[in-house]
């Protein structure tokens, strides 16, 4: 099973010094990077909020996922733990106790895992998350999600498993203050991966675990996000690219044999500042030239070639393996645009993207041809409004594709590289 929702684990960085020691009365500001760390993994587990159990629910914290802020008991939560082994994360849900015991409650931003920042344990940020708690643990992973017909048991015809047909059973409206589908309405659709260009938008499954969305841009080259191959202070691009999952003959795959990243890329800086977001791209060379059979999309330095005003007028096509759509490629089919162009080689957009979409393509269409103009990167905090979602523009690397495909530049292998050894080119 493809695990697109794990994609951002590859961007693992350390929790900011001093955060764990902050008291509820201190003015703690979480940057987009700090929030991102919670979404990717819990290197610093959320502080266990105080609370009083009624004693109706008992258990322990013996599950490996205990105390990560998200309930993993079956029935109540994700089901990743055995019943009663994730007590601290689940007892409030089991006993029907919602409170504001999290230190970041009442700050106007939902901090629960899943649809919030993940900085609070579930059911401890009622003031900020109360309007969306009915969406807990729900997703759109059913085969017939997004078809306008509710297929969940009890509320629909039962042809889908419980909690897997969210948009059809509970609507596509999404409050602006959450991290998933942040523009008021979820416009995504499933993409047919037997049909070009979606047949060349696939997923890299890394040997070290996790995965990211990636796209064929030459016979033997795919593009994704640099943070997908970041392994603490080194780079580890070892893995397999798979694409065309709905093809009649089945998917095609190829191992990664080399990579090229930006000279200015730095995983630690990316984890603590927004200043180098434009370097969050990675070209990966494949052992098999899958593009000879499947084709590949073009690359265009849209802003450099046509200017900001023209670039913002293009409809964007985007798709990725989102955490909440199971094994399906989902995205936006020409219904979103660039909303802002920044000097750091990034752009903001209003496409519905979420965790697991890292590295996914933003494309424009010219006749019957498609061209990548950016790849999905991260988000920036925007108090009082929806998150600002950021993509790294192709302008910075478009001219490097041919040389990298030919082997003239780039790292000669996907093995880990230390921080003091910059890649060739």
Steps between C-alpha positions, in 0.01 A plus 500: 500500500638837405538730798493851353400646835845416640671713236604786724684275745798535269526864607562409864680767697560571867242673719593863577705540812302616796157422357441213738589721798257779411219559744137561405536865588793562268446650155604200291486564125511196275647572159382307197808282532431419864141413417627290213716301735195397697322400183796291382581319822512543873869533576388695805177343614225745598501582867239286670227745603347478843154354526281287722370165381167370626650153513251354252781433251809311608820392333869575472753663267678187382440564128799634308279788381384596851540861610534634146189714538279287275267227621596168341265259676268313258145630479591830662804596296725387219513134601881493495507375862334214684194587705589681821872548424486871410324617813640853538408597144158333502335531840338837430341371180386181675343690787357783290711767668603790277694778669748784445787362707754534219739792545404626152125485548305820432763638261268497198678208331398136519795303640366146503672230292355427158317816405702733725865572572542192719644703788223388738367164609161417356201643688711766678440794263122514493475877460697498175403158360141465613351577160689216330511220756242308297777454240733314737647186347290542187652494153418449133679171441198308368510398133185705434592810702435837332214357289224690679340190654539414869617141531580469871303267727213648703499831311531356147462176306785325683709416195798682656660438835408731785677838499636461142253710296528831681431751222195315371349433843589816690556759229802667349489814712817545702552776759774742408696445821598137447801361318315275257308655212536846629318711246149431622415216262672177395507507119716192447414213270658161435734486201507211253860377511455306176467829311774754425618714678383324817660177382842661556419647842610225736649441839851434627516237772824558686710218640520692827120512524226736387440646158435812296321586179728537195455557126679387184656803326741312268545141389703423812439795736234577758457810715389515862575710811847513657359450848378159385857373473632687804615265774591721793825667381556277197327397181363152438321461166500120490162371393265395222276718284165348401240651272207418274317299765177478297666392174365185342840333527551619854738763639854559380793543737868589504767540767665833564866516399592865561377839611555874464400756761549873533844622613329710767279221636549446872265273692560672834431847361196370315377369833526835675445777244297582191799665330614205285165349399590560137776239527257225596528302176681182402564334165532121520653286225342160424668174403228427242390771254130467578423812300574321173185294545286722720603842374580791728385854565699806406656759726450873471657792686167677483567808711841566346369448147164677516502713812302492822174641364474249217604213728222575745240480225573137412267230635701246697475121488629323810481150647669301774467199725330676789487347848119494499417344162642153552679361195338749265668786317289806574526865415385807316413507132548857382293655778776684686779750432814664631385761748837660571851484356794551735860599428636187672390283205176396668135559433184486708199320357136424576503134394367256759812316617581325824749264665637247255489743208862603552683498168177490301493696172329827422451498125362724231346376177598626155285329239539129573832543681560542871790685664609496863542852636544417870508216754318485833711594802346619830278761663537825687297620794242768430324608824134574442490341155572177314852366501720628216595197294838516333649333193856524367494639146667317211680817392800410716568154352331488156827547310673218691274213391676408174849495654379299795320249278821454301704444816714811455399645837361365824594248763620168357292287735212514746710409804491729805718810481636699791418871540849612400498339158302707246368321192663557164347762274 
